Amino acid sequence: MELALTDATFARLAVTGLNARLTLEAPPGAYRLREVIQEAVDGRIATTLQPLEIPAPR
């Protein structure tokens, strides 16, 4: 995701943060979801790894 922000919007998001949503379809099962964020100015990277269980339909 790339964002083109005005200075005012950037300043607001620097304080409040940014929520993003992505919908993926996957069959039931156990997964690991890795999120990777790269800071645009100096290229620093942060990652998290989240376990995720998608239950079978009832």
N, C-alpha and C positions, 0 to 999 in steps of 0.2 A: 504494500500500500504506500503510495507516495502522496504527499499532501502539499498543496500550494496555499500557504497561509498568509494573510495580511499580518503586519506587525502587531496589530491590536489582538487579532485572534491568537497568534502565537503567545503573546504575553498572558492572555487569559488561560490558555491550555497549559502553560508552564506552571500555573498555580493550581488549576482544577484537575488536570490530567485529561486523558482521552480514552473513551471506551470504544471498542470496536467489536463487531460481531461477524462471525463467519459460520455459515452452516455447511456441514459436510454430511453426506449420506454414507453409512457404513453398515454392514450386516452385524447382527448381535455378536458379542464377543468382548474379550479384554484387549485394550489398546493402551499405548502410551502416547500422549499428545505433547509434542515439543513445540514450545513457542520461542521464537528468536526475534529479538529487537536489535536493530543497529542504529546507533546515534549518527545523524547525518553529518555533523560538523567534524568530529575527529574519528569516527568509525568504530567507537567502542561498541561491544556486543554484549548483550545479556540474554541468558536462556533459562527456561524452566522446563521441567519434565513432569507431566501430570498423569497419574494412572486414571484410566477411564473405562468403565464397564457399561456396555450397551446391552440391556436385558432383551431376552426373546419376547416377542409379542405375546400377550395373554389371550 
